[in-house]
Amino acid sequence: MAMNDQEKLEIEAATFRRLLQHLDAHKEVQNIDLMNLASFCRNCLSKWYSAEAKSRGKEVDYETAREIVYGMPYTEWKEKYQLEATAEQLQQFKQ
């Protein structure tokens, strides 16, 4: 099936929104879990978002990007959902 550039862009954007919705629905998945399993986390997505905006001449600072990715200010998300990393999680992360 052929796709034009606009269709591809729309599908990619929808996929990104779906990823954010999925992460939002699974707040129990900690960033360290994501880093240990996939080598990226919500903070990485925020940095990538900010960098891509900048590369296109738009200023989206890191904290604003975090709010987009987390669906709320990061400090609020951290307070509500972030748990202390276990010794096992930290050991895996170091490797």
Biopython code that builds the backbone (N, CA, C, O; Angstrom):
import numpy as np
from Bio.PDB.StructureBuilder import StructureBuilder

atoms = [
    (1, "MET", "N", (0.834, -1.167, 0.000)),
    (1, "MET", "CA", (0.000, 0.000, 0.000)),
    (1, "MET", "C", (0.887, 1.240, 0.000)),
    (1, "MET", "O", (1.741, 1.398, 0.873)),
    (2, "ALA", "N", (0.690, 2.096, -0.952)),
    (2, "ALA", "CA", (1.481, 3.313, -1.070)),
    (2, "ALA", "C", (0.942, 4.379, -0.126)),
    (2, "ALA", "O", (-0.264, 4.489, 0.091)),
    (3, "MET", "N", (1.866, 5.162, 0.430)),
    (3, "MET", "CA", (1.510, 6.255, 1.330)),
    (3, "MET", "C", (2.252, 7.497, 0.896)),
    (3, "MET", "O", (3.428, 7.442, 0.537)),
    (4, "ASN", "N", (1.556, 8.617, 0.931)),
    (4, "ASN", "CA", (2.282, 9.853, 0.650)),
    (4, "ASN", "C", (2.916, 10.344, 1.954)),
    (4, "ASN", "O", (2.645, 9.801, 3.025)),
    (5, "ASP", "N", (3.755, 11.367, 1.857)),
    (5, "ASP", "CA", (4.485, 11.861, 3.021)),
    (5, "ASP", "C", (3.548, 12.342, 4.128)),
    (5, "ASP", "O", (3.818, 12.103, 5.305)),
    (6, "GLN", "N", (2.473, 13.002, 3.778)),
    (6, "GLN", "CA", (1.535, 13.506, 4.778)),
    (6, "GLN", "C", (0.854, 12.363, 5.518)),
    (6, "GLN", "O", (0.689, 12.422, 6.737)),
    (7, "GLU", "N", (0.459, 11.325, 4.792)),
    (7, "GLU", "CA", (-0.172, 10.172, 5.431)),
    (7, "GLU", "C", (0.810, 9.491, 6.389)),
    (7, "GLU", "O", (0.444, 9.116, 7.503)),
    (8, "LYS", "N", (2.041, 9.339, 5.949)),
    (8, "LYS", "CA", (3.069, 8.733, 6.789)),
    (8, "LYS", "C", (3.270, 9.560, 8.057)),
    (8, "LYS", "O", (3.342, 9.007, 9.154)),
    (9, "LEU", "N", (3.360, 10.875, 7.909)),
    (9, "LEU", "CA", (3.520, 11.770, 9.044)),
    (9, "LEU", "C", (2.355, 11.640, 10.026)),
    (9, "LEU", "O", (2.562, 11.591, 11.238)),
    (10, "GLU", "N", (1.140, 11.585, 9.499)),
    (10, "GLU", "CA", (-0.046, 11.462, 10.356)),
    (10, "GLU", "C", (-0.063, 10.133, 11.103)),
    (10, "GLU", "O", (-0.440, 10.086, 12.274)),
    (11, "ILE", "N", (0.337, 9.071, 10.447)),
    (11, "ILE", "CA", (0.389, 7.754, 11.091)),
    (11, "ILE", "C", (1.466, 7.739, 12.168)),
    (11, "ILE", "O", (1.246, 7.209, 13.258)),
    (12, "GLU", "N", (2.625, 8.314, 11.874)),
    (12, "GLU", "CA", (3.698, 8.376, 12.865)),
    (12, "GLU", "C", (3.273, 9.211, 14.077)),
    (12, "GLU", "O", (3.545, 8.834, 15.217)),
    (13, "ALA", "N", (2.615, 10.329, 13.835)),
    (13, "ALA", "CA", (2.145, 11.186, 14.932)),
    (13, "ALA", "C", (1.114, 10.444, 15.780)),
    (13, "ALA", "O", (1.163, 10.501, 17.009)),
    (14, "ALA", "N", (0.193, 9.757, 15.136)),
    (14, "ALA", "CA", (-0.826, 8.997, 15.863)),
    (14, "ALA", "C", (-0.176, 7.875, 16.674)),
    (14, "ALA", "O", (-0.606, 7.586, 17.790)),
    (15, "THR", "N", (0.843, 7.253, 16.122)),
    (15, "THR", "CA", (1.558, 6.188, 16.829)),
    (15, "THR", "C", (2.254, 6.750, 18.063)),
    (15, "THR", "O", (2.237, 6.120, 19.120)),
    (16, "PHE", "N", (2.862, 7.922, 17.943)),
    (16, "PHE", "CA", (3.513, 8.561, 19.081)),
    (16, "PHE", "C", (2.480, 8.891, 20.166)),
    (16, "PHE", "O", (2.721, 8.650, 21.349)),
    (17, "ARG", "N", (1.345, 9.435, 19.766)),
    (17, "ARG", "CA", (0.287, 9.737, 20.741)),
    (17, "ARG", "C", (-0.179, 8.458, 21.429)),
    (17, "ARG", "O", (-0.449, 8.459, 22.630)),
    (18, "ARG", "N", (-0.270, 7.392, 20.685)),
    (18, "ARG", "CA", (-0.697, 6.112, 21.266)),
    (18, "ARG", "C", (0.346, 5.593, 22.252)),
    (18, "ARG", "O", (-0.009, 5.044, 23.295)),
    (19, "LEU", "N", (1.620, 5.761, 21.933)),
    (19, "LEU", "CA", (2.689, 5.379, 22.861)),
    (19, "LEU", "C", (2.568, 6.173, 24.153)),
    (19, "LEU", "O", (2.681, 5.603, 25.238)),
    (20, "LEU", "N", (2.341, 7.478, 24.056)),
    (20, "LEU", "CA", (2.179, 8.298, 25.259)),
    (20, "LEU", "C", (0.960, 7.853, 26.062)),
    (20, "LEU", "O", (1.016, 7.803, 27.291)),
    (21, "GLN", "N", (-0.137, 7.531, 25.386)),
    (21, "GLN", "CA", (-1.335, 7.042, 26.078)),
    (21, "GLN", "C", (-1.050, 5.717, 26.790)),
    (21, "GLN", "O", (-1.506, 5.487, 27.910)),
    (22, "HIS", "N", (-0.299, 4.866, 26.128)),
    (22, "HIS", "CA", (0.045, 3.568, 26.708)),
    (22, "HIS", "C", (0.899, 3.760, 27.965)),
    (22, "HIS", "O", (0.646, 3.137, 28.996)),
    (23, "LEU", "N", (1.904, 4.620, 27.870)),
    (23, "LEU", "CA", (2.747, 4.891, 29.030)),
    (23, "LEU", "C", (1.934, 5.519, 30.156)),
    (23, "LEU", "O", (2.148, 5.212, 31.329)),
    (24, "ASP", "N", (1.005, 6.395, 29.798)),
    (24, "ASP", "CA", (0.158, 7.031, 30.801)),
    (24, "ASP", "C", (-0.732, 6.009, 31.500)),
    (24, "ASP", "O", (-0.980, 6.117, 32.701)),
    (25, "ALA", "N", (-1.202, 5.040, 30.765)),
    (25, "ALA", "CA", (-2.063, 3.998, 31.338)),
    (25, "ALA", "C", (-1.278, 3.004, 32.192)),
    (25, "ALA", "O", (-1.862, 2.226, 32.946)),
    (26, "HIS", "N", (0.043, 3.034, 32.068)),
    (26, "HIS", "CA", (0.894, 2.089, 32.804)),
    (26, "HIS", "C", (1.931, 2.834, 33.628)),
    (26, "HIS", "O", (3.137, 2.641, 33.473)),
    (27, "LYS", "N", (1.434, 3.682, 34.499)),
    (27, "LYS", "CA", (2.324, 4.461, 35.361)),
    (27, "LYS", "C", (3.122, 3.574, 36.301)),
    (27, "LYS", "O", (4.153, 3.988, 36.831)),
    (28, "GLU", "N", (2.645, 2.358, 36.507)),
    (28, "GLU", "CA", (3.388, 1.440, 37.369)),
    (28, "GLU", "C", (4.728, 1.045, 36.754)),
    (28, "GLU", "O", (5.625, 0.583, 37.458)),
    (29, "VAL", "N", (4.860, 1.224, 35.464)),
    (29, "VAL", "CA", (6.137, 0.945, 34.798)),
    (29, "VAL", "C", (7.047, 2.141, 35.048)),
    (29, "VAL", "O", (6.820, 3.237, 34.536)),
    (30, "GLN", "N", (8.060, 1.906, 35.832)),
    (30, "GLN", "CA", (8.982, 2.963, 36.213)),
    (30, "GLN", "C", (9.984, 3.237, 35.093)),
    (30, "GLN", "O", (10.252, 2.374, 34.257)),
    (31, "ASN", "N", (10.526, 4.442, 35.091)),
    (31, "ASN", "CA", (11.511, 4.806, 34.070)),
    (31, "ASN", "C", (12.722, 3.880, 34.101)),
    (31, "ASN", "O", (13.258, 3.523, 33.052)),
    (32, "ILE", "N", (13.151, 3.493, 35.288)),
    (32, "ILE", "CA", (14.308, 2.600, 35.366)),
    (32, "ILE", "C", (13.990, 1.250, 34.719)),
    (32, "ILE", "O", (14.871, 0.625, 34.129)),
    (33, "ASP", "N", (12.732, 0.795, 34.826)),
    (33, "ASP", "CA", (12.326, -0.441, 34.148)),
    (33, "ASP", "C", (12.460, -0.283, 32.634)),
    (33, "ASP", "O", (12.983, -1.157, 31.943)),
    (34, "LEU", "N", (11.974, 0.860, 32.137)),
    (34, "LEU", "CA", (12.067, 1.128, 30.704)),
    (34, "LEU", "C", (13.531, 1.186, 30.263)),
    (34, "LEU", "O", (13.896, 0.624, 29.230)),
    (35, "MET", "N", (14.363, 1.865, 31.048)),
    (35, "MET", "CA", (15.786, 1.972, 30.699)),
    (35, "MET", "C", (16.442, 0.589, 30.690)),
    (35, "MET", "O", (17.215, 0.263, 29.789)),
    (36, "ASN", "N", (16.127, -0.204, 31.688)),
    (36, "ASN", "CA", (16.736, -1.530, 31.773)),
    (36, "ASN", "C", (16.281, -2.447, 30.642)),
    (36, "ASN", "O", (17.059, -3.272, 30.164)),
    (37, "LEU", "N", (15.043, -2.311, 30.214)),
    (37, "LEU", "CA", (14.516, -3.186, 29.170)),
    (37, "LEU", "C", (14.744, -2.659, 27.753)),
    (37, "LEU", "O", (15.022, -3.433, 26.837)),
    (38, "ALA", "N", (14.626, -1.346, 27.575)),
    (38, "ALA", "CA", (14.608, -0.801, 26.213)),
    (38, "ALA", "C", (15.636, 0.299, 25.962)),
    (38, "ALA", "O", (15.726, 0.816, 24.849)),
    (39, "SER", "N", (16.404, 0.659, 26.975)),
    (39, "SER", "CA", (17.431, 1.711, 26.861)),
    (39, "SER", "C", (16.855, 3.081, 26.522)),
    (39, "SER", "O", (17.536, 3.907, 25.916)),
    (40, "PHE", "N", (15.612, 3.325, 26.906)),
    (40, "PHE", "CA", (15.017, 4.659, 26.826)),
    (40, "PHE", "C", (13.894, 4.722, 27.842)),
    (40, "PHE", "O", (13.382, 3.700, 28.297)),
    (41, "CYS", "N", (13.518, 5.963, 28.193)),
    (41, "CYS", "CA", (12.437, 6.143, 29.159)),
    (41, "CYS", "C", (11.642, 7.397, 28.801)),
    (41, "CYS", "O", (11.863, 8.004, 27.754)),
    (42, "ARG", "N", (10.732, 7.770, 29.663)),
    (42, "ARG", "CA", (9.916, 8.960, 29.426)),
    (42, "ARG", "C", (10.782, 10.213, 29.321)),
    (42, "ARG", "O", (10.495, 11.105, 28.523)),
    (43, "ASN", "N", (11.846, 10.279, 30.130)),
    (43, "ASN", "CA", (12.738, 11.432, 30.061)),
    (43, "ASN", "C", (13.471, 11.479, 28.721)),
    (43, "ASN", "O", (13.685, 12.557, 28.167)),
    (44, "CYS", "N", (13.849, 10.332, 28.207)),
    (44, "CYS", "CA", (14.485, 10.281, 26.881)),
    (44, "CYS", "C", (13.520, 10.810, 25.822)),
    (44, "CYS", "O", (13.904, 11.613, 24.972)),
    (45, "LEU", "N", (12.270, 10.358, 25.875)),
    (45, "LEU", "CA", (11.269, 10.851, 24.922)),
    (45, "LEU", "C", (11.144, 12.368, 25.011)),
    (45, "LEU", "O", (11.010, 13.047, 23.993)),
    (46, "SER", "N", (11.190, 12.892, 26.223)),
    (46, "SER", "CA", (11.099, 14.340, 26.418)),
    (46, "SER", "C", (12.284, 15.055, 25.786)),
    (46, "SER", "O", (12.115, 16.080, 25.126)),
    (47, "LYS", "N", (13.471, 14.523, 25.984)),
    (47, "LYS", "CA", (14.679, 15.119, 25.382)),
    (47, "LYS", "C", (14.608, 15.055, 23.859)),
    (47, "LYS", "O", (14.964, 16.019, 23.181)),
    (48, "TRP", "N", (14.154, 13.939, 23.324)),
    (48, "TRP", "CA", (14.037, 13.802, 21.870)),
    (48, "TRP", "C", (13.019, 14.780, 21.318)),
    (48, "TRP", "O", (13.235, 15.384, 20.267)),
    (49, "TYR", "N", (11.907, 14.938, 22.027)),
    (49, "TYR", "CA", (10.853, 15.866, 21.601)),
    (49, "TYR", "C", (11.420, 17.284, 21.538)),
    (49, "TYR", "O", (11.243, 17.988, 20.543)),
    (50, "SER", "N", (12.093, 17.692, 22.594)),
    (50, "SER", "CA", (12.686, 19.029, 22.655)),
    (50, "SER", "C", (13.715, 19.230, 21.545)),
    (50, "SER", "O", (13.737, 20.275, 20.895)),
    (51, "ALA", "N", (14.553, 18.243, 21.334)),
    (51, "ALA", "CA", (15.597, 18.337, 20.301)),
    (51, "ALA", "C", (14.994, 18.418, 18.896)),
    (51, "ALA", "O", (15.455, 19.198, 18.063)),
    (52, "GLU", "N", (13.967, 17.613, 18.638)),
    (52, "GLU", "CA", (13.334, 17.643, 17.314)),
    (52, "GLU", "C", (12.643, 18.979, 17.068)),
    (52, "GLU", "O", (12.676, 19.504, 15.955)),
    (53, "ALA", "N", (12.016, 19.531, 18.110)),
    (53, "ALA", "CA", (11.396, 20.850, 17.959)),
    (53, "ALA", "C", (12.465, 21.882, 17.623)),
    (53, "ALA", "O", (12.285, 22.697, 16.718)),
    (54, "LYS", "N", (13.568, 21.847, 18.347)),
    (54, "LYS", "CA", (14.661, 22.804, 18.120)),
    (54, "LYS", "C", (15.223, 22.671, 16.712)),
    (54, "LYS", "O", (15.550, 23.674, 16.077)),
    (55, "SER", "N", (15.336, 21.448, 16.221)),
    (55, "SER", "CA", (15.890, 21.228, 14.880)),
    (55, "SER", "C", (14.979, 21.799, 13.795)),
    (55, "SER", "O", (15.391, 21.996, 12.652)),
    (56, "ARG", "N", (13.738, 22.058, 14.181)),
    (56, "ARG", "CA", (12.764, 22.640, 13.247)),
    (56, "ARG", "C", (12.487, 24.109, 13.550)),
    (56, "ARG", "O", (11.509, 24.681, 13.068)),
    (57, "GLY", "N", (13.372, 24.718, 14.364)),
    (57, "GLY", "CA", (13.254, 26.128, 14.660)),
    (57, "GLY", "C", (12.214, 26.488, 15.700)),
    (57, "GLY", "O", (11.823, 27.650, 15.804)),
    (58, "LYS", "N", (11.758, 25.510, 16.474)),
    (58, "LYS", "CA", (10.761, 25.739, 17.518)),
    (58, "LYS", "C", (11.397, 25.495, 18.879)),
    (58, "LYS", "O", (12.139, 24.530, 19.064)),
    (59, "GLU", "N", (11.107, 26.359, 19.809)),
    (59, "GLU", "CA", (11.646, 26.191, 21.157)),
    (59, "GLU", "C", (10.626, 25.475, 22.047)),
    (59, "GLU", "O", (9.587, 26.037, 22.395)),
    (60, "VAL", "N", (10.931, 24.261, 22.401)),
    (60, "VAL", "CA", (10.166, 23.518, 23.391)),
    (60, "VAL", "C", (11.198, 23.063, 24.412)),
    (60, "VAL", "O", (11.947, 22.114, 24.180)),
    (61, "ASP", "N", (11.226, 23.765, 25.560)),
    (61, "ASP", "CA", (12.241, 23.415, 26.551)),
    (61, "ASP", "C", (11.953, 22.037, 27.147)),
    (61, "ASP", "O", (10.869, 21.477, 26.984)),
    (62, "TYR", "N", (12.950, 21.522, 27.836)),
    (62, "TYR", "CA", (12.885, 20.167, 28.384)),
    (62, "TYR", "C", (11.700, 19.986, 29.334)),
    (62, "TYR", "O", (11.011, 18.968, 29.269)),
    (63, "GLU", "N", (11.456, 20.951, 30.208)),
    (63, "GLU", "CA", (10.350, 20.822, 31.155)),
    (63, "GLU", "C", (8.994, 20.813, 30.447)),
    (63, "GLU", "O", (8.092, 20.077, 30.847)),
    (64, "THR", "N", (8.846, 21.622, 29.405)),
    (64, "THR", "CA", (7.606, 21.626, 28.624)),
    (64, "THR", "C", (7.437, 20.284, 27.914)),
    (64, "THR", "O", (6.343, 19.722, 27.877)),
    (65, "ALA", "N", (8.524, 19.785, 27.356)),
    (65, "ALA", "CA", (8.471, 18.479, 26.694)),
    (65, "ALA", "C", (8.114, 17.382, 27.699)),
    (65, "ALA", "O", (7.350, 16.468, 27.387)),
    (66, "ARG", "N", (8.664, 17.480, 28.889)),
    (66, "ARG", "CA", (8.327, 16.505, 29.933)),
    (66, "ARG", "C", (6.831, 16.537, 30.242)),
    (66, "ARG", "O", (6.208, 15.489, 30.408)),
    (67, "GLU", "N", (6.264, 17.721, 30.318)),
    (67, "GLU", "CA", (4.840, 17.829, 30.611)),
    (67, "GLU", "C", (4.005, 17.198, 29.494)),
    (67, "GLU", "O", (2.961, 16.600, 29.754)),
    (68, "ILE", "N", (4.468, 17.336, 28.266)),
    (68, "ILE", "CA", (3.779, 16.711, 27.133)),
    (68, "ILE", "C", (3.846, 15.184, 27.259)),
    (68, "ILE", "O", (2.842, 14.494, 27.079)),
    (69, "VAL", "N", (5.020, 14.674, 27.565)),
    (69, "VAL", "CA", (5.214, 13.225, 27.647)),
    (69, "VAL", "C", (4.536, 12.626, 28.883)),
    (69, "VAL", "O", (3.892, 11.581, 28.794)),
    (70, "TYR", "N", (4.680, 13.283, 30.023)),
    (70, "TYR", "CA", (4.121, 12.757, 31.267)),
    (70, "TYR", "C", (2.635, 13.072, 31.431)),
    (70, "TYR", "O", (1.953, 12.439, 32.238)),
    (71, "GLY", "N", (2.131, 14.042, 30.676)),
    (71, "GLY", "CA", (0.727, 14.415, 30.788)),
    (71, "GLY", "C", (0.433, 15.291, 31.997)),
    (71, "GLY", "O", (-0.726, 15.541, 32.327)),
    (72, "MET", "N", (1.485, 15.752, 32.649)),
    (72, "MET", "CA", (1.379, 16.633, 33.822)),
    (72, "MET", "C", (2.796, 17.116, 34.124)),
    (72, "MET", "O", (3.756, 16.566, 33.585)),
    (73, "PRO", "N", (2.945, 18.120, 34.964)),
    (73, "PRO", "CA", (4.311, 18.521, 35.330)),
    (73, "PRO", "C", (5.079, 17.334, 35.916)),
    (73, "PRO", "O", (4.525, 16.534, 36.670)),
    (74, "TYR", "N", (6.336, 17.237, 35.565)),
    (74, "TYR", "CA", (7.153, 16.105, 36.006)),
    (74, "TYR", "C", (7.195, 15.984, 37.521)),
    (74, "TYR", "O", (7.126, 14.879, 38.059)),
    (75, "THR", "N", (7.306, 17.115, 38.212)),
    (75, "THR", "CA", (7.370, 17.061, 39.671)),
    (75, "THR", "C", (6.111, 16.422, 40.245)),
    (75, "THR", "O", (6.190, 15.686, 41.228)),
    (76, "GLU", "N", (4.964, 16.688, 39.653)),
    (76, "GLU", "CA", (3.705, 16.091, 40.100)),
    (76, "GLU", "C", (3.695, 14.593, 39.822)),
    (76, "GLU", "O", (3.305, 13.804, 40.682)),
    (77, "TRP", "N", (4.124, 14.198, 38.622)),
    (77, "TRP", "CA", (4.165, 12.777, 38.263)),
    (77, "TRP", "C", (5.103, 12.029, 39.215)),
    (77, "TRP", "O", (4.779, 10.953, 39.718)),
    (78, "LYS", "N", (6.266, 12.627, 39.447)),
    (78, "LYS", "CA", (7.265, 11.997, 40.306)),
    (78, "LYS", "C", (6.706, 11.788, 41.719)),
    (78, "LYS", "O", (6.885, 10.727, 42.316)),
    (79, "GLU", "N", (6.034, 12.806, 42.238)),
    (79, "GLU", "CA", (5.426, 12.728, 43.562)),
    (79, "GLU", "C", (4.378, 11.618, 43.650)),
    (79, "GLU", "O", (4.328, 10.878, 44.633)),
    (80, "LYS", "N", (3.544, 11.510, 42.619)),
    (80, "LYS", "CA", (2.436, 10.564, 42.632)),
    (80, "LYS", "C", (2.825, 9.138, 42.275)),
    (80, "LYS", "O", (2.277, 8.186, 42.830)),
    (81, "TYR", "N", (3.775, 8.984, 41.346)),
    (81, "TYR", "CA", (3.963, 7.665, 40.742)),
    (81, "TYR", "C", (5.372, 7.077, 40.834)),
    (81, "TYR", "O", (5.528, 5.860, 40.731)),
    (82, "GLN", "N", (6.389, 7.896, 41.022)),
    (82, "GLN", "CA", (7.753, 7.356, 40.995)),
    (82, "GLN", "C", (8.092, 6.689, 42.313)),
    (82, "GLN", "O", (7.901, 7.263, 43.385)),
    (83, "LEU", "N", (8.590, 5.483, 42.221)),
    (83, "LEU", "CA", (9.014, 4.718, 43.386)),
    (83, "LEU", "C", (10.535, 4.730, 43.472)),
    (83, "LEU", "O", (11.222, 5.006, 42.488)),
    (84, "GLU", "N", (11.045, 4.431, 44.646)),
    (84, "GLU", "CA", (12.491, 4.275, 44.797)),
    (84, "GLU", "C", (12.935, 3.046, 44.003)),
    (84, "GLU", "O", (12.278, 2.005, 44.026)),
    (85, "ALA", "N", (14.041, 3.182, 43.314)),
    (85, "ALA", "CA", (14.578, 2.050, 42.562)),
    (85, "ALA", "C", (15.087, 0.994, 43.542)),
    (85, "ALA", "O", (15.673, 1.309, 44.578)),
    (86, "THR", "N", (14.848, -0.246, 43.188)),
    (86, "THR", "CA", (15.348, -1.338, 44.021)),
    (86, "THR", "C", (16.834, -1.552, 43.739)),
    (86, "THR", "O", (17.365, -1.078, 42.734)),
    (87, "ALA", "N", (17.482, -2.264, 44.630)),
    (87, "ALA", "CA", (18.899, -2.584, 44.439)),
    (87, "ALA", "C", (19.102, -3.361, 43.140)),
    (87, "ALA", "O", (20.084, -3.148, 42.430)),
    (88, "GLU", "N", (18.166, -4.262, 42.835)),
    (88, "GLU", "CA", (18.256, -5.056, 41.608)),
    (88, "GLU", "C", (18.130, -4.175, 40.365)),
    (88, "GLU", "O", (18.873, -4.340, 39.397)),
    (89, "GLN", "N", (17.181, -3.238, 40.405)),
    (89, "GLN", "CA", (17.008, -2.322, 39.271)),
    (89, "GLN", "C", (18.264, -1.484, 39.059)),
    (89, "GLN", "O", (18.716, -1.311, 37.927)),
    (90, "LEU", "N", (18.821, -0.970, 40.137)),
    (90, "LEU", "CA", (20.032, -0.148, 40.035)),
    (90, "LEU", "C", (21.215, -0.958, 39.520)),
    (90, "LEU", "O", (22.000, -0.468, 38.708)),
    (91, "GLN", "N", (21.344, -2.199, 39.990)),
    (91, "GLN", "CA", (22.431, -3.072, 39.532)),
    (91, "GLN", "C", (22.295, -3.335, 38.036)),
    (91, "GLN", "O", (23.276, -3.248, 37.298)),
    (92, "GLN", "N", (21.094, -3.654, 37.588)),
    (92, "GLN", "CA", (20.871, -3.904, 36.155)),
    (92, "GLN", "C", (21.179, -2.656, 35.353)),
    (92, "GLN", "O", (21.779, -2.746, 34.281)),
    (93, "PHE", "N", (20.782, -1.491, 35.850)),
    (93, "PHE", "CA", (21.014, -0.231, 35.157)),
    (93, "PHE", "C", (22.503, 0.045, 35.000)),
    (93, "PHE", "O", (22.935, 0.537, 33.957)),
    (94, "LYS", "N", (23.290, -0.265, 36.019)),
    (94, "LYS", "CA", (24.747, -0.043, 35.984)),
    (94, "LYS", "C", (25.420, -0.900, 34.913)),
    (94, "LYS", "O", (26.442, -0.517, 34.344)),
    (95, "GLN", "N", (24.823, -2.073, 34.648)),
    (95, "GLN", "CA", (25.407, -2.976, 33.660)),
    (95, "GLN", "C", (25.123, -2.429, 32.303)),
    (95, "GLN", "O", (25.519, -3.025, 31.302)),
]
sb = StructureBuilder()
sb.init_structure("model")
sb.init_model(0)
sb.init_chain("A")
sb.init_seg("    ")
for serial, (resi, resn, name, xyz) in enumerate(atoms, 1):
    if name == "N":
        sb.init_residue(resn, " ", resi, " ")
    sb.init_atom(name, np.array(xyz, "f"), 0.0, 1.0, " ", f" {name:<3s}", serial, name[0])
structure = sb.get_structure()
